Amino acid sequence: MKIYGVALLAFCFLTGKLIGNYLGVFLGLESDVGGVGFAMLFLMLAYTYFKKKGIVKELTTQGILFWSSMYLPIIVAMAATQNVKAAVSQGPIAVVIGVVVTLVGFFLVPLISKIGQSQNEK
């Protein structure tokens, strides 16, 4: 059933957020440290484990895929907003470094896309 996929995603999310919050407290920060990353790691590990055991059915996979396709863009957008707010509040150097790294990434896309191509593909 699709509900099992949603339940697995919710369990992994809550577990990841819990670990991320405790890690933040342990490090002396007042925020979540990597909770979403832990959640995605747990989801991948649990899904792979259950798939190998033959527990995961097609409808469960559809439930996981549906919510993960909705969930990831929202979380990435929220994290990006928080990072920009934190960078701006820390001073201009963080913003300058962020802009420089982004521009370098844009200029490296054509170079990186050529890596691994054979002569026939060009």
Legacy VTK file of the C-alpha trace (Angstrom):
# vtk DataFile Version 3.0
C-alpha trace
ASCII
DATASET POLYDATA
POINTS 122 float
0.000 0.000 0.000
1.035 3.590 -0.583
0.437 4.341 3.077
3.385 2.132 4.041
5.674 4.231 1.863
4.375 7.392 3.489
4.759 5.832 6.952
8.355 4.837 6.207
9.131 8.333 4.950
7.533 9.915 8.043
9.417 7.609 10.403
12.729 8.374 8.704
11.987 12.107 8.729
11.130 12.175 12.434
14.134 10.038 13.346
16.455 12.213 11.257
15.107 15.435 12.745
15.478 14.026 16.246
19.098 13.053 15.638
19.785 16.397 13.922
18.359 18.332 16.883
20.318 16.289 19.418
23.479 16.741 17.358
22.863 20.491 17.353
22.469 20.506 21.144
25.598 18.369 21.513
27.573 20.844 19.378
26.224 23.826 21.307
24.017 25.139 18.511
20.366 26.037 18.756
19.338 24.412 15.502
18.982 21.187 13.607
22.293 19.916 12.228
21.760 17.627 9.269
18.361 16.271 10.224
17.104 16.150 6.650
20.316 14.479 5.532
19.966 11.833 8.228
16.331 11.337 7.219
17.242 10.739 3.574
20.058 8.384 4.602
17.672 6.391 6.807
15.082 6.285 4.024
17.606 4.948 1.513
18.938 2.357 3.943
15.491 1.221 5.093
14.094 1.067 1.556
17.102 -0.943 0.323
16.868 -3.316 3.287
13.132 -3.881 2.876
13.481 -4.299 -0.892
16.151 -7.008 -0.416
13.874 -8.809 2.057
10.997 -8.678 -0.422
8.787 -6.646 1.907
8.406 -3.620 -0.384
5.595 -3.851 -2.913
5.056 -1.625 -5.950
2.430 0.522 -4.217
4.801 1.135 -1.297
7.452 2.277 -3.760
4.929 4.635 -5.358
4.136 6.154 -1.956
7.810 6.749 -1.221
8.483 8.204 -4.667
5.464 10.494 -4.547
6.281 12.088 -1.218
10.022 12.198 -1.778
9.446 14.073 -5.045
7.331 16.617 -3.139
9.508 16.690 -0.042
13.014 17.246 -1.394
12.419 20.469 -3.383
10.598 22.040 -0.442
13.341 21.162 2.031
16.099 22.348 -0.306
14.297 25.671 -0.811
13.856 26.109 2.951
17.511 25.289 3.631
18.667 27.695 0.921
16.593 30.488 2.449
18.076 29.834 5.887
21.602 29.772 4.477
21.124 33.115 2.723
19.702 34.717 5.879
22.610 33.392 7.944
25.183 34.530 5.376
23.776 38.054 5.115
23.644 38.422 8.897
27.306 37.366 9.240
28.671 40.075 6.974
29.643 40.692 3.370
32.458 38.134 3.131
30.048 35.182 3.336
27.907 36.662 0.569
30.948 37.376 -1.631
32.271 33.843 -1.186
28.845 32.385 -1.965
28.557 34.427 -5.179
32.102 33.509 -6.280
31.566 29.793 -5.668
28.257 29.892 -7.557
29.822 31.648 -10.547
32.746 29.208 -10.632
30.240 26.351 -10.585
28.354 27.839 -13.529
31.549 28.255 -15.542
32.673 24.696 -14.795
29.445 23.052 -16.010
30.601 22.811 -19.681
33.976 21.440 -18.624
32.496 18.889 -16.245
29.903 17.803 -18.830
32.735 16.884 -21.234
34.380 14.565 -18.719
33.791 10.967 -19.668
32.523 11.619 -23.183
34.173 9.648 -25.943
35.311 11.231 -29.208
32.275 9.794 -31.059
29.777 11.538 -28.772
31.131 15.011 -29.474
LINES 1 123
122 0 1 2 3 4 5 6 7 8 9 10 11 12 13 14 15 16 17 18 19 20 21 22 23 24 25 26 27 28 29 30 31 32 33 34 35 36 37 38 39 40 41 42 43 44 45 46 47 48 49 50 51 52 53 54 55 56 57 58 59 60 61 62 63 64 65 66 67 68 69 70 71 72 73 74 75 76 77 78 79 80 81 82 83 84 85 86 87 88 89 90 91 92 93 94 95 96 97 98 99 100 101 102 103 104 105 106 107 108 109 110 111 112 113 114 115 116 117 118 119 120 121
